[in-house]
Amino acid sequence: MQRRQLPYLDVRSDFLVYVTNVPSALTGKELKSRINAQYGMVKFIETFEAWARRRIGCIVIEFTTFDGSDAFMRAAIERRIPYLGDVGVQHVGIVGRRHFFELIHRDTDIDLLDCNGQPFDTNWARAKRERAQRSKPYNKPFNRDPKPKTDGNIGTKIVGGQGVSNANRHNSPSSDESVGPFPSSSGALRKGGNQRA
């Protein structure tokens, strides 16, 4: 079964309008229906959710005609669109294609020309799940010290190249023979049973 190709922004279109400071409460679907009703046919609205995984307050609207894009831009400049409020707008035909996409890249850190308007992964819901799975703490490896090496004698551990065994603890530099390299309160290697220092 062939997957249906998801729509994406046509970066070669001459009817693109870049809008900043869009209220984050408005979804792309809601914006598209409202703008279609007032200013003409909207072909696509890029909300950058596929890249940023959330609404970032910037959108690119692709209209089907110049008249629709021009009418929308004029109304936005004159603040006649109450659900948008005070927004910034740029038209690709006025500022030029290169400058238009440089503005988008500066504001969103997304280079639409480089990716031809397509997100790196069109199934961003799956990518979001995979990223969340990778970030769970139990999936992350952590460094463990290697197991201590032993030289075959029971109770002998090789530490820093020196073998320290129970038999060698009586050579401790401590003045009290009952105290070896470990404190006597640890109960390690006390001579004569349960003596305390």
N, CA, C and O of each residue as an XYZ file, in Angstrom:
788
protein
N       0.844     -1.177      0.000
C       0.000      0.000      0.000
C       0.889      1.241      0.000
O       1.786      1.367      0.834
N       0.646      2.129     -0.910
C       1.453      3.337     -1.028
C       0.896      4.419     -0.107
O      -0.309      4.664     -0.050
N       1.826      5.061      0.616
C       1.403      6.123      1.527
C       1.062      7.380      0.746
O       1.709      7.719     -0.244
N       0.038      8.053      1.215
C      -0.367      9.309      0.594
C       0.655     10.385      0.948
O       1.030     10.542      2.110
N       1.097     11.116     -0.056
C       2.071     12.177      0.177
C       1.392     13.352      0.875
O       0.337     13.824      0.451
N       2.013     13.804      1.940
C       1.471     14.938      2.675
C       1.742     16.229      1.909
O       2.775     16.349      1.252
N       0.829     17.192      1.985
C       1.069     18.466      1.303
C       2.207     19.229      1.975
O       2.455     19.069      3.170
N       2.879     20.040      1.210
C       3.947     20.869      1.754
C       4.009     22.178      0.985
O       3.401     22.322     -0.075
N       4.746     23.119      1.529
C       4.858     24.464      0.980
C       5.630     24.455     -0.334
O       6.697     23.847     -0.425
N       5.095     25.127     -1.353
C       5.799     25.276     -2.626
C       6.664     26.532     -2.532
O       6.148     27.647     -2.606
N       7.971     26.356     -2.370
C       8.867     27.498     -2.177
C       9.054     28.304     -3.459
O       9.613     29.400     -3.413
N       8.598     27.788     -4.603
C       8.717     28.521     -5.870
C       7.481     29.362     -6.181
O       7.440     30.056     -7.197
N       6.483     29.302     -5.317
C       5.251     30.051     -5.541
C       5.510     31.555     -5.437
O       6.366     32.000     -4.672
N       4.757     32.326     -6.218
C       4.857     33.791     -6.166
C       3.806     34.401     -5.241
O       3.705     35.623     -5.138
N       3.029     33.563     -4.575
C       1.928     34.054     -3.748
C       2.114     33.662     -2.285
O       1.169     33.218     -1.633
N       3.314     33.825     -1.779
C       3.627     33.480     -0.392
C       3.606     34.724      0.480
O       4.086     35.782      0.075
N       3.053     34.596      1.672
C       3.030     35.678      2.654
C       3.567     35.114      3.971
O       3.093     34.088      4.459
N       4.557     35.797      4.533
C       5.156     35.396      5.810
C       4.548     36.261      6.908
O       4.568     37.488      6.813
N       4.008     35.632      7.950
C       3.325     36.344      9.031
C       4.004     35.997     10.353
O       4.221     34.824     10.657
N       4.340     37.027     11.139
C       4.954     36.819     12.458
C       4.001     37.302     13.549
O       3.041     38.022     13.275
N       4.275     36.899     14.781
C       3.467     37.246     15.963
C       2.041     36.713     15.878
O       1.099     37.366     16.327
N       1.891     35.537     15.308
C       0.573     34.908     15.218
C       0.235     34.313     16.586
O       1.082     33.647     17.181
N      -0.976     34.534     17.101
C      -1.348     33.933     18.389
C      -1.238     32.410     18.329
O      -1.719     31.783     17.384
N      -0.609     31.827     19.329
C      -0.370     30.380     19.307
C      -1.644     29.570     19.531
O      -1.650     28.359     19.306
N      -2.711     30.210     19.965
C      -3.971     29.494     20.178
C      -4.640     29.114     18.857
O      -5.479     28.214     18.829
N      -4.282     29.787     17.766
C      -4.890     29.506     16.467
C      -4.168     28.346     15.789
O      -2.946     28.364     15.648
N      -4.930     27.343     15.373
C      -4.344     26.215     14.652
C      -4.257     26.547     13.165
O      -4.908     27.476     12.686
N      -3.456     25.785     12.451
C      -3.329     25.986     11.011
C      -4.642     25.765     10.288
O      -4.969     26.488      9.347
N      -5.397     24.768     10.727
C      -6.688     24.467     10.104
C      -7.671     25.617     10.311
O      -8.396     25.997      9.391
N      -7.689     26.161     11.515
C      -8.588     27.277     11.821
C      -8.203     28.522     11.018
O      -9.067     29.208     10.472
N      -6.903     28.804     10.951
C      -6.440     29.948     10.163
C      -6.820     29.793      8.695
O      -7.299     30.736      8.064
N      -6.602     28.599      8.161
C      -6.895     28.367      6.745
C      -8.375     28.587      6.446
O      -8.709     29.211      5.438
N      -9.257     28.092      7.293
C     -10.691     28.261      7.025
C     -11.113     29.725      7.138
O     -11.920     30.199      6.339
N     -10.577     30.442      8.117
C     -10.941     31.861      8.274
C     -10.402     32.711      7.121
O     -11.109     33.572      6.598
N      -9.164     32.468      6.731
C      -8.566     33.262      5.645
C      -9.231     32.926      4.318
O      -9.455     33.819      3.501
N      -9.554     31.649      4.088
C     -10.270     31.258      2.864
C     -11.591     31.997      2.744
O     -11.953     32.454      1.660
N     -12.305     32.115      3.838
C     -13.621     32.756      3.812
C     -13.526     34.244      3.489
O     -14.439     34.802      2.880
N     -12.428     34.895      3.891
C     -12.344     36.346      3.725
C     -11.526     36.806      2.521
O     -11.892     37.784      1.869
N     -10.420     36.115      2.214
C      -9.470     36.694      1.257
C      -9.164     35.834      0.043
O      -8.366     36.244     -0.800
N      -9.742     34.708     -0.076
C      -9.472     33.897     -1.255
C      -8.881     32.551     -0.884
O      -8.699     32.220      0.287
N      -8.596     31.807     -1.903
C      -8.173     30.424     -1.716
C      -6.761     30.315     -1.157
O      -5.802     30.805     -1.752
N      -6.652     29.669     -0.010
C      -5.352     29.369      0.588
C      -4.998     27.948      0.183
O      -5.762     27.011      0.416
N      -3.839     27.801     -0.422
C      -3.401     26.476     -0.852
C      -2.767     25.706      0.304
O      -3.016     24.511      0.466
N      -1.947     26.389      1.110
C      -1.244     25.708      2.197
C      -0.800     26.730      3.236
O      -0.465     27.864      2.894
N      -0.799     26.328      4.503
C      -0.251     27.155      5.580
C       0.826     26.345      6.285
O       0.567     25.255      6.795
N       2.029     26.887      6.308
C       3.144     26.248      7.023
C       3.227     26.865      8.409
O       3.500     28.057      8.551
N       2.988     26.044      9.440
C       3.035     26.524     10.824
C       4.335     26.144     11.525
O       4.536     26.503     12.685
N       5.211     25.430     10.844
C       6.525     24.994     11.351
C       6.414     23.989     12.487
O       7.388     23.764     13.205
N       5.243     23.378     12.664
C       5.100     22.360     13.706
C       5.896     21.108     13.374
O       6.348     20.407     14.278
N       6.076     20.819     12.091
C       6.831     19.626     11.707
C       8.305     19.760     12.068
O       8.987     18.754     12.261
N       8.798     20.972     12.160
C      10.196     21.190     12.524
C      10.340     21.423     14.024
O      11.146     20.768     14.684
N       9.568     22.344     14.552
C       9.728     22.760     15.948
C       8.885     21.928     16.910
O       9.046     22.049     18.125
N       7.987     21.085     16.394
C       7.101     20.249     17.200
C       6.111     21.056     18.035
O       5.490     20.527     18.957
N       5.974     22.314     17.712
C       5.010     23.166     18.407
C       4.798     24.405     17.543
O       5.568     24.659     16.617
N       3.762     25.170     17.843
C       3.542     26.429     17.122
C       4.519     27.466     17.647
O       4.683     27.615     18.858
N       5.167     28.183     16.741
C       6.198     29.137     17.158
C       5.800     30.579     16.897
O       6.606     31.484     17.113
N       4.582     30.815     16.439
C       4.115     32.179     16.225
C       4.460     32.741     14.862
O       4.213     33.919     14.604
N       5.024     31.929     13.983
C       5.343     32.340     12.615
C       4.677     31.363     11.656
O       4.684     30.153     11.882
N       4.101     31.900     10.581
C       3.496     31.040      9.562
C       3.834     31.580      8.183
O       4.132     32.764      8.022
N       3.786     30.702      7.194
C       3.888     31.093      5.791
C       2.607     30.613      5.129
O       2.259     29.434      5.202
N       1.909     31.542      4.483
C       0.648     31.216      3.819
C       0.892     31.215      2.318
O       1.434     32.170      1.762
N       0.483     30.127      1.672
C       0.579     30.040      0.213
C      -0.822     30.203     -0.368
O      -1.690     29.355     -0.161
N      -1.035     31.289     -1.091
C      -2.316     31.556     -1.745
C      -2.283     31.005     -3.167
O      -1.212     30.725     -3.706
N      -3.468     30.850     -3.774
C      -3.526     30.372     -5.158
C      -3.467     31.522     -6.155
O      -3.130     31.312     -7.320
N      -3.794     32.745     -5.707
C      -3.760     33.902     -6.612
C      -3.050     35.079     -5.944
O      -2.952     35.156     -4.720
N      -2.562     35.985     -6.777
C      -1.916     37.185     -6.255
C      -2.934     38.078     -5.555
O      -2.628     38.679     -4.525
N      -4.147     38.168     -6.112
C      -5.172     39.034     -5.522
C      -5.492     38.630     -4.078
O      -5.637     39.491     -3.210
N      -5.601     37.344     -3.828
C      -5.877     36.868     -2.468
C      -4.740     37.193     -1.517
O      -4.974     37.629     -0.390
N      -3.502     36.981     -1.968
C      -2.351     37.257     -1.100
C      -2.203     38.752     -0.847
O      -1.858     39.168      0.260
N      -2.462     39.557     -1.868
C      -2.340     41.011     -1.723
C      -3.428     41.562     -0.795
O      -3.148     42.413      0.049
N      -4.665     41.080     -0.948
C      -5.766     41.539     -0.091
C      -5.501     41.166      1.369
O      -5.751     41.969      2.268
N      -5.001     39.960      1.607
C      -4.695     39.536      2.973
C      -3.585     40.395      3.570
O      -3.674     40.825      4.720
N      -2.543     40.641      2.784
C      -1.417     41.419      3.298
C      -1.840     42.849      3.652
O      -1.454     43.372      4.698
N      -2.624     43.471      2.790
C      -3.095     44.837      3.069
C      -3.965     44.884      4.333
O      -3.832     45.796      5.149
N      -4.844     43.908      4.487
C      -5.713     43.865      5.675
C      -4.888     43.641      6.942
O      -5.195     44.216      7.987
N      -3.858     42.822      6.862
C      -3.013     42.565      8.037
C      -2.218     43.809      8.418
O      -2.062     44.110      9.601
N      -1.716     44.532      7.421
C      -0.961     45.759      7.694
C      -1.864     46.805      8.343
O      -1.453     47.499      9.273
N      -3.097     46.911      7.847
C      -4.051     47.887      8.386
C      -4.763     47.377      9.646
O      -5.645     48.054     10.174
N      -4.389     46.209     10.120
C      -4.943     45.593     11.338
C      -6.461     45.412     11.261
O      -7.183     45.691     12.218
N      -6.919     44.945     10.116
C      -8.348     44.692      9.935
C      -8.699     43.218     10.129
O      -9.813     42.795      9.820
N      -7.753     42.444     10.638
C      -8.009     41.022     10.887
C      -8.004     40.830     12.401
O      -6.939     40.667     12.996
N      -9.177     40.847     13.032
C      -9.233     40.862     14.502
C      -8.639     39.620     15.170
O      -8.073     39.732     16.258
N      -8.748     38.452     14.561
C      -8.232     37.239     15.200
C      -6.713     37.135     15.126
O      -6.126     36.308     15.824
N      -6.064     37.951     14.299
C      -4.598     37.949     14.232
C      -3.973     39.034     15.094
O      -2.884     38.846     15.634
N      -4.643     40.151     15.225
C      -4.092     41.232     16.041
C      -2.942     41.941     15.336
O      -2.971     42.124     14.119
N      -1.938     42.337     16.097
C      -0.797     43.092     15.569
C       0.268     42.112     15.077
O       1.055     41.590     15.866
N       0.284     41.871     13.776
C       1.231     40.918     13.195
C       2.142     41.625     12.200
O       1.818     42.698     11.691
N       3.275     41.009     11.934
C       4.166     41.488     10.888
C       3.965     40.644      9.646
O       3.816     39.426      9.747
N       3.957     41.271      8.468
C       3.749     40.525      7.218
C       4.790     40.914      6.182
O       5.237     42.060      6.127
N       5.166     39.945      5.367
C       6.068     40.157      4.236
C       5.532     39.346      3.063
O       5.081     38.214      3.240
N       5.582     39.921      1.872
C       5.133     39.228      0.659
C       6.354     38.903     -0.179
O       7.236     39.743     -0.359
N       6.405     37.681     -0.692
C       7.575     37.256     -1.461
C       7.758     38.107     -2.720
O       8.888     38.326     -3.156
N       6.676     38.581     -3.297
C       6.766     39.392     -4.509
C       7.268     40.804     -4.248
O       7.739     41.463     -5.176
N       7.184     41.283     -3.027
C       7.606     42.646     -2.697
C       9.045     42.680     -2.199
O       9.834     43.506     -2.659
N       9.402     41.802     -1.273
C      10.753     41.846     -0.692
C      11.761     41.026     -1.483
O      12.964     41.155     -1.254
N      11.310     40.196     -2.397
C      12.213     39.342     -3.165
C      12.358     37.972     -2.512
O      12.335     37.843     -1.288
N      12.507     36.963     -3.347
C      12.532     35.578     -2.860
C      13.669     35.316     -1.875
O      13.453     34.711     -0.825
N      14.863     35.764     -2.206
C      16.015     35.486     -1.338
C      15.844     36.141      0.040
O      16.036     35.495      1.070
N      15.482     37.425      0.044
C      15.305     38.135      1.308
C      14.134     37.545      2.109
O      14.195     37.464      3.335
N      13.079     37.139      1.413
C      11.907     36.534      2.046
C      12.311     35.297      2.851
O      11.938     35.161      4.016
N      13.072     34.401      2.227
C      13.464     33.167      2.913
C      14.584     33.399      3.922
O      14.727     32.624      4.867
N      15.377     34.446      3.740
C      16.366     34.803      4.767
C      15.673     35.296      6.041
O      16.118     34.987      7.146
N      14.595     36.053      5.894
C      13.815     36.494      7.057
C      13.247     35.297      7.824
O      13.296     35.252      9.053
N      12.715     34.342      7.088
C      12.161     33.145      7.723
C      13.260     32.380      8.447
O      13.071     31.933      9.578
N      14.405     32.232      7.797
C      15.523     31.498      8.409
C      16.024     32.213      9.658
O      16.351     31.567     10.654
N      16.086     33.530      9.612
C      16.535     34.304     10.773
C      15.575     34.154     11.958
O      16.014     34.014     13.100
N      14.274     34.185     11.687
C      13.278     34.129     12.756
C      13.032     32.721     13.296
O      12.803     32.546     14.493
N      13.077     31.719     12.418
C      12.694     30.363     12.829
C      13.861     29.395     12.895
O      13.728     28.309     13.460
N      14.991     29.763     12.335
C      16.165     28.885     12.256
C      15.894     27.679     11.351
O      16.512     26.626     11.511
N      14.973     27.839     10.406
C      14.629     26.778      9.457
C      14.873     27.307      8.053
O      14.348     28.355      7.677
N      15.671     26.582      7.280
C      15.988     26.981      5.916
C      15.036     26.257      4.965
O      15.286     25.115      4.580
N      13.949     26.922      4.589
C      12.946     26.299      3.731
C      13.462     26.049      2.321
O      13.041     25.088      1.677
N      14.363     26.890      1.830
C      14.912     26.673      0.491
C      15.786     25.431      0.451
O      15.773     24.692     -0.533
N      16.539     25.198      1.506
C      17.440     24.046      1.549
C      16.667     22.729      1.515
O      17.109     21.765      0.889
N      15.524     22.684      2.182
C      14.745     21.438      2.235
C      13.572     21.453      1.259
O      12.742     20.544      1.276
N      13.495     22.472      0.413
C      12.453     22.599     -0.599
C      11.050     22.627      0.015
O      10.088     22.170     -0.602
N      10.942     23.165      1.229
C       9.649     23.297      1.880
C       9.138     22.045      2.550
O       8.065     22.066      3.154
N       9.887     20.939      2.460
C       9.455     19.682      3.072
C      10.178     19.460      4.384
O      11.393     19.642      4.457
N       9.460     19.074      5.412
C      10.130     18.725      6.668
C      11.037     17.523      6.464
O      10.828     16.726      5.549
N      12.042     17.394      7.319
C      12.965     16.275      7.201
C      12.262     14.943      7.392
O      12.699     13.935      6.835
N      11.199     14.914      8.154
C      10.403     13.709      8.349
C       8.944     14.117      8.275
O       8.443     14.818      9.154
N       8.259     13.674      7.219
C       6.876     14.099      7.041
C       5.944     13.464      8.059
O       4.834     13.953      8.265
N       6.372     12.392      8.695
C       5.566     11.800      9.755
C       6.117     12.293     11.087
O       6.785     11.546     11.802
N       5.839     13.539     11.418
C       6.454     14.138     12.599
C       5.879     13.588     13.894
O       6.527     13.669     14.937
N       4.680     13.034     13.846
C       4.137     12.419     15.061
C       4.967     11.187     15.428
O       5.257     10.949     16.600
N       5.343     10.408     14.410
C       6.190      9.247     14.670
C       7.560      9.693     15.151
O       8.110      9.112     16.087
N       8.115     10.716     14.521
C       9.430     11.218     14.926
C       9.395     11.736     16.361
O      10.364     11.577     17.103
N       8.283     12.356     16.754
C       8.151     12.864     18.118
C       8.148     11.710     19.120
O       8.786     11.789     20.170
N       7.418     10.630     18.784
C       7.402      9.459     19.662
C       8.789      8.841     19.780
O       9.221      8.463     20.869
N       9.485      8.741     18.641
C      10.826      8.144     18.666
C      11.785      8.992     19.489
O      12.603      8.455     20.235
N      11.691     10.308     19.359
C      12.580     11.178     20.125
C      12.282     11.063     21.621
O      13.203     11.066     22.438
N      11.006     10.963     21.981
C      10.644     10.809     23.389
C      11.151      9.472     23.916
O      11.593      9.379     25.062
N      11.088      8.446     23.087
C      11.575      7.129     23.501
C      13.075      7.173     23.760
O      13.559      6.576     24.722
N      13.814      7.878     22.903
C      15.268      7.963     23.060
C      15.653      8.768     24.286
O      16.740      8.567     24.827
N      14.800      9.669     24.741
C      15.174     10.546     25.842
C      14.798      9.986     27.209
O      15.095     10.619     28.223
N      14.163      8.837     27.270
C      13.805      8.272     28.574
C      15.070      7.864     29.308
O      15.995      7.327     28.698
N      15.123      8.111     30.607
C      16.367      7.879     31.346
C      16.813      6.428     31.366
O      18.013      6.158     31.403
N      15.871      5.482     31.344
C      16.289      4.090     31.409
C      16.830      3.585     30.078
O      17.395      2.493     30.022
N      16.670      4.351     29.011
C      17.238      3.958     27.731
C      18.654      4.472     27.551
O      19.359      4.042     26.639
N      19.075      5.386     28.407
C      20.400      5.970     28.257
C      21.433      5.099     28.957
O      21.235      4.717     30.111
N      22.519      4.784     28.288
C      23.573      4.028     28.962
C      24.293      4.936     29.944
O      24.414      6.140     29.718
N      24.762      4.363     31.015
C      25.537      5.149     31.960
C      26.851      4.430     32.197
O      26.946      3.213     32.035
N      27.844      5.180     32.574
C      29.172      4.614     32.765
C      29.226      3.861     34.081
O      28.835      4.372     35.130
N      29.707      2.667     34.000
C      29.959      1.881     35.200
C      31.452      1.628     35.251
O      32.096      1.407     34.225
N      31.989      1.662     36.448
C      33.392      1.307     36.589
C      33.532     -0.173     36.283
O      32.650     -0.965     36.614
N      34.631     -0.546     35.655
C      34.804     -1.966     35.382
C      34.923     -2.730     36.697
O      35.337     -2.175     37.715
N      34.560     -3.990     36.663
C      34.650     -4.818     37.861
C      36.103     -4.883     38.308
O      37.006     -4.932     37.471
N      36.339     -4.885     39.612
C      37.722     -4.935     40.078
C      38.381     -6.248     39.671
O      37.758     -7.310     39.672
N      39.642     -6.140     39.328
C      40.397     -7.318     38.912
C      40.888     -8.051     40.149
O      41.260     -7.427     41.142
N      40.888     -9.348     40.088
C      41.444    -10.154     41.178
C      42.583    -10.983     40.629
O      42.618    -11.302     39.440
N      43.517    -11.330     41.505
C      44.660    -12.110     41.033
C      44.502    -13.594     41.291
O      45.469    -14.344     41.163
N      43.329    -14.029     41.646
C      43.093    -15.441     41.859
C      43.052    -15.815     43.324
O      42.398    -16.797     43.676
N      43.724    -15.074     44.200
C      43.672    -15.353     45.629
C      42.373    -14.801     46.191
O      41.973    -13.686     45.854
N      41.738    -15.540     47.012
C      40.487    -15.095     47.613
C      40.784    -13.928     48.537
O      41.688    -14.000     49.370
N      40.034    -12.871     48.392
C      40.189    -11.709     49.253
C      41.277    -10.766     48.798
O      41.576     -9.802     49.502
N      41.877    -11.004     47.653
C      42.914    -10.107     47.150
C      42.340     -9.318     45.990
O      41.822     -9.893     45.033
N      42.433     -8.021     46.077
C      41.947     -7.143     45.029
C      43.136     -6.355     44.507
O      43.948     -5.862     45.291
N      43.246     -6.234     43.207
C      44.340     -5.471     42.627
C      43.853     -4.043     42.469
O      42.931     -3.778     41.697
N      44.462     -3.133     43.189
C      44.068     -1.732     43.166
C      45.282     -0.919     42.777
O      46.286     -0.915     43.489
N      45.199     -0.237     41.660
C      46.309      0.626     41.245
C      47.611     -0.150     41.076
O      48.690      0.397     41.305
N      47.525     -1.397     40.683
C      48.726     -2.181     40.451
C      49.266     -2.847     41.707
O      50.230     -3.607     41.616
N      48.691     -2.595     42.863
C      49.169     -3.197     44.109
C      48.151     -4.205     44.593
O      46.952     -3.930     44.626
N      48.633     -5.356     44.961
C      47.745     -6.365     45.505
C      47.615     -6.149     47.003
O      48.618     -6.149     47.717
N      46.410     -5.968     47.482
C      46.176     -5.785     48.909
C      45.380     -6.995     49.363
O      44.225     -7.158     48.969
N      45.964     -7.826     50.167
C      45.256     -9.014     50.629
C      45.108     -8.955     52.135
O      45.714     -8.120     52.807
N      44.297     -9.849     52.647
C      44.085     -9.910     54.088
C      45.385    -10.248     54.806
O      45.624     -9.783     55.921
N      46.210    -11.046     54.177
C      47.467    -11.453     54.811
C      48.444    -10.299     54.918
O      49.280    -10.309     55.822
N      48.385     -9.318     54.058
C      49.336     -8.206     54.054
C      48.917     -7.065     54.962
O      49.676     -6.108     55.115
N      47.768     -7.125     55.556
C      47.289     -5.996     56.348
C      48.044     -5.845     57.657
O      48.015     -4.769     58.255
N      48.708     -6.873     58.114
C      49.463     -6.737     59.364
C      50.696     -5.869     59.173
O      51.316     -5.468     60.158
N      51.068     -5.568     57.942
C      52.203     -4.693     57.667
C      51.774     -3.232     57.578
O      52.489     -2.415     56.999
N      50.648     -2.901     58.129
C      50.123     -1.554     58.066
C      51.028     -0.589     58.819
O      51.587     -0.954     59.853
N      51.185      0.650     58.316
C      52.015      1.624     59.012
C      51.369      2.171     60.274
O      51.963      3.014     60.946
N      50.186      1.721     60.610
C      49.494      2.224     61.781
C      50.206      1.787     63.055
O      50.733      0.676     63.118
N      50.226      2.655     64.080
C      50.875      2.319     65.351
C      50.075      1.286     66.116
O      50.641      0.502     66.877
N      48.791      1.274     65.928
C      47.933      0.313     66.607
C      47.749     -0.882     65.684
O      47.217     -0.744     64.583
N      48.179     -2.028     66.119
C      48.132     -3.195     65.259
C      46.709     -3.637     64.968
O      46.466     -4.326     63.977
N      45.777     -3.256     65.806
C      44.403     -3.678     65.570
C      43.747     -2.876     64.445
O      42.685     -3.242     63.942
N      44.386     -1.800     64.069
C      43.837     -0.959     63.019
C      44.678     -1.151     61.769
O      45.870     -0.843     61.771
N      44.085     -1.644     60.726
C      44.778     -1.814     59.454
C      44.538     -0.608     58.570
O      44.338      0.501     59.067
N      44.556     -0.813     57.286
C      44.303      0.301     56.381
C      42.868      0.804     56.449
O      42.570      1.880     55.930
N      41.960      0.037     57.085
C      40.577      0.454     57.234
C      40.324      0.824     58.688
O      40.996      0.289     59.569
N      39.401      1.700     58.969
C      39.085      2.052     60.348
C      38.619      0.824     61.118
O      37.986     -0.074     60.562
N      38.942      0.804     62.399
C      38.586     -0.364     63.212
C      37.080     -0.496     63.378
O      36.587     -1.588     63.659
N      36.347      0.584     63.213
C      34.899      0.513     63.373
C      34.246     -0.262     62.244
O      33.091     -0.672     62.355
N      34.980     -0.466     61.159
C      34.387     -1.209     60.056
C      34.358     -2.691     60.328
O      33.659     -3.438     59.642
N      35.104     -3.124     61.315
C      35.126     -4.540     61.639
C      36.041     -5.333     60.740
O      36.059     -6.562     60.806
N      36.795     -4.664     59.909
C      37.654     -5.365     58.961
C      38.966     -5.740     59.617
O      39.676     -4.873     60.127
N      39.286     -6.986     59.610
C      40.582     -7.528     60.005
C      41.018     -7.150     61.407
O      42.147     -6.697     61.593
N      40.187     -7.316     62.364
C      40.607     -7.066     63.738
C      41.298     -8.312     64.260
O      40.806     -9.429     64.095
N      42.408     -8.113     64.871
C      43.120     -9.258     65.449
C      42.524     -9.554     66.810
O      42.224     -8.645     67.584
N      42.364    -10.784     67.081
C      41.908    -11.181     68.403
C      40.418    -11.037     68.600
O      39.979    -10.802     69.725
N      39.626    -11.167     67.562
C      38.174    -11.167     67.727
C      37.589     -9.781     67.689
O      37.913     -8.991     66.803
N      36.713     -9.468     68.659
C      35.974     -8.216     68.664
C      36.642     -7.172     69.532
O      36.011     -6.649     70.451
N      37.865     -6.861     69.278
C      38.544     -5.814     70.042
C      38.257     -4.472     69.400
O      38.108     -4.370     68.182
N      38.182     -3.454     70.224
C      37.994     -2.097     69.700
C      39.165     -1.252     70.106
O      39.720     -1.411     71.194
N      39.535     -0.362     69.234
C      40.685      0.494     69.513
C      40.314      1.658     70.373
O      41.169      2.480     70.703
